Amino acid sequence: MVDAVVLIAFGGPTARDEIRPFLANATRGRGISAERLEEVAHHYERMPGARSPLNDLTRAQAQALGEALARRGAFMDVRVGMRNWRPYLHETLAQLAERGARRCLGVIMSSLRCEASWDRYQQDVAEARARMSDPPEVVFAPPWGREPGFIDALVDRADAALGKVPAAGRRWTPLIFTAHSIPVAMADASPYVEDFTAVARAVAAKLEHARWSLAYQSRSGGPREPWLEPDVGATIRDLAKAGERRVVVAPIGFVADHVEVLYDLDTEARAVAAQHGVAFHRAASVNDHPDFVEMLAELVREAA
């Protein structure tokens, strides 16, 4: 039985002066150039308040989950623990221990599995517990990216974006599903692409939208290392060359509208579309969509 829940997310800076320390922390040992880090820092600086929205969005997910559990009669402490910024995982676990929690359910807030999006999260929890003298036990929720509630939330978000396309051309408007690009070697050693493809296929089937494709975004590695392609910008350019004048982009590889969505899609990909005369529509991430939250509540119920 679990007596608390921790939503485990990447983390992000909450003020301008936190941006560069956060990026140094998040990319330590990954060999990312100073030029690339400075470029990403400017992305954060362009966000409202020069801060990442991820912490607030994850807290909103936690609050909604706590309310959903309470409606089921399960009154449980639901907290947020971040890998790369405050509240750090060890801080959250210490707070829960002070409140008497002995066994926590860790929910990794990533729908696609690979070493970077799944294994490192579990490793960071182990390291956080090792810093404590009497840490609570942490058990992990199973992979949930193909759960019906998550799929339904994605369908609803994509359908709302498609609804902005004139009805006459909506059925054949290209629908581009995106996920974060990762190194090809990492992808080959994981079910990442399989997960991504399965989710996209399920969403498209429920939408009854036959014209869809996969693309990747937010590449951050060195130019000599192969990463997953095609890039979403290249996909938009190819569609423009083929005569398309509208695209709908659905970032189904993300669970919140954070910087990779708000800048990499809403600024960069939208600019590519505009340069080629293509109208750009972007589906919201699931964020605290009720279907997603209910799916998380069911994960907790099964663990309890």
N, C-alpha and C positions, 0 to 999 in steps of 0.2 A: 504494500500500500504506500502511496506517496502522500506527503502532507504539504507540498509546495511545488510550484512550477516556475521554471526559469526559461524565458524565451532568449535564445542565444543568437546574437546578431553580430555583424561586423564592427559596428561602432562608427562614430563620426564626430568631427569637431563641432562644438557648440558656440564658438566665438571666433572672430578673425585671428586672434593671437594663438589659437590652438591648431590652426590649419597645418602649418609646417611641422610642428612636433607630432601631430597625429600621423601625417604622411610618412615621416621618418620611422615612426613606430610600426605602422602597418606594412611598410615595405622593407624592413630591416632584413638583410641577407638575401634579397631577391635580385640584386644587381641592376636595379632600375636607375637610369642616368639622372643626374641632378637636373638636366634640362627638362626631362619628362616630368619629374616631380614638381618643378616650378610651373610647368604648363597645367598640371592637374590642380595645383594650388590656386591658380587663377580661375579655374572652373568653380571651386568652392567659393572664392571671393565674389563670384557673380550670382551666387544664391541669395535670396532674401535674408538680410541680416548677416551675410558672409558666414553662414553656418550650414552644416548638413541638416536636412530635415529627418534623417533616419532615426535619431534618438526619439524625437517626438512621435514619429509614426509607429515605432516599435512599442513605445509606452501606450499609445492609443490601442494597439493590438492587444497588449497585456490587460489594459483596463476592460476592453470589450470581452476578452476571454474570461476575466474574473466575474464579470456580470453574467455571462452565459452560464458559467458554472454555478453561480448563486441561484439562477433560475431553476437549475436542476437539483437544488438542495445541497450542492457541494461548495461549502464556503472555504476557499483555499487561497493562500497567499500566492499571487502571480507577480513575478518580478522580471526585470530585464537585466541581462548580463551581457556585456560587450567584450569582444576579443581585443579590440585595439584602442579603446578609449573608455572614459568613465560613463556609466558605472562599469568598471572592470569586473570580470567574472569572480575574482577572489573577493572583491568588495561586496558583491551581491550575495555570495555564499556565506560570507561572514555575517551579514545582516540577517539572513535567514536562520543561521545557527543561533544567533542571539535571541531570535523569536521562538526557538525551540524546534525548528525543522530538523528532522533526522534523515529523511529520504525525499529527494527532489526529482521531479521529472524534467529533464533537459529537452527542450524542443529546439532543434536546429532550424533556424529560419531560412532555409535554403531548400528549394524544391528539386534541384538537380545535384546529383552526387558525383563528386570527384575528390581528389586529395585536398584541393584548396577549399572546396565548399562544404566538406563533410568531415574528412579525417582530421584536419587541423583544428576544427571546432572541438572534437572529442579530446584531442591532445591538450588543447588549452584548458579544458575543464580539469583534466588530470593534473596539469601544472598548477592551476589555481588551488585545487584541493591540497596539493603537496605543500603549499605555503601556509596552511592552517594546521593548528595543533589537534583540533578535533572537528574535522569537516563533516558536513552532512554527506551521505551517500548520494550519488547522482546516477540515475538510470536514464537512458535515452529513449525518446519516442522513436518508433521505426520510421523508415522513409515514408513520406506522405504525399509526394509529388503527383501521384496518379489517383489520389483519393477523389471520389465523386464531388465532395463539397468544394474542393479546390478547383476542379475542372468547371463546376457550375459557376463559381465566382469569375473565373477567366472568361467563360462564355458570356456572362452578363456584361463584363467590361468591354469585350471586343464587339459585342452586339451594339452597345451604346455608341462606340466609335464608328461602326459601319452605318449606323443610323444617321450620321452627319453627311453621308454621301447621297446625292440625289438618287431617288428610287430607281430611275430608269437605268442607271449604270451600276447599281450597287452589287448585283449578283456576280458581276465579272470584274469588280475592282480587286486588284492584287492585295492580298492580306499577307503581310510579312510578320512572321513570328520571330522574336529576337531573344537571345540569351547572351550572357557574358562570354566573350571568347576566352579560351584557355589554351595553353600549349598542346600541340597535337599529341606529344608523348604522354602528357597527363590524361588527355581524353582517351587515348588508346588503352590506358590502364584502368579505366573506370566505365561505369554505365552512363556517363554524362550525355553523350549524343543520343544514346538509346532512350534515355529518360526524356530528353528534349523533344525528340521525334514523336514519341508516344503521346506526350501531352499535347503537342501541336495537332496531331492527327485526331485526338479525342475532341479537342475544342472545335476544329474545323467540321468534324462530323456532326456535332450537336448544333452548330450554326447552319449546317447544310450549305457550307460555302466551299465550293470545289476548287477555287483558285487561291492556293496558298503556297508559301515557301518558307524555308528557314534561312536566317541570317544571323550573324554574330556582330557584337559591338564591344566597344570599350577596351580594345586590346592595349596592353601596357608593357609587353615584353620587348626585348631587343629585336632588331630587324633580321638578325641571322637565324633566330629560332622560329620554326614554323608554328603558327597558331591557327586555330580553327577559322575557316572562311566558308562562304563569302562574307565580307564586311557589309553591313547594312547600307552604307553609302554607295558601295559598288553596285549593290542590288538595285537601289533606286536609280542610279545612272543607267543601268542596263534596261530597266523598265521604261525609262524616258526615251531611250534610243529606239525602243520597240513601239513607241507611240502612246504609251500610257500617260494619262494626265492626272491621275489620282492614285494614292496609295494609302492603305491603313496599316499602321505598325502597332503590333501588340507585344509588349515586353514580358512574355510569359515566363521568362527565366528569372524574374525578379518578383519579390513580394511586397515591395514598397517603392513609392516614387521618390527615390533618393537621387544623388547627383548623377549617377550613370544614366538615369532616365531623363532627368530635368535638363541636363546639359548635353550629354552625348546624343540624345534623341531630339529633344525639343529645341536645342540650339544648332548642333552640328548637322544632324541628319535632315532637320527641317531646312537648313540653309542649302544643303545639296539639292533637295527637292525644288526649292525656289529657283536655284540657278538653272534648273532644267525644265522649268515651267510645269512642275508637278505639284498639285495640291496635297498637303501632308496632314493626315489625321492620325492621332496617337491614342490608343486605348490606355486608360488608367491601369496601374498595377492593382492587385487585389486590396492592398492596404488593410482596412478593417471591415471589408465586405462581410455582411452577415453570414453568407454561406461558408466563407473561409473560417470565420470565427467559430461557427458551429462544428466545422470539421476538427478544429483544434480542440474544442471541448470534448468531442468524441474520443480523440487520442488520449486525453486525460482520463476520461471515464474508463477506457480500456486498461490503462495503466494502474488505476486505483483499485 
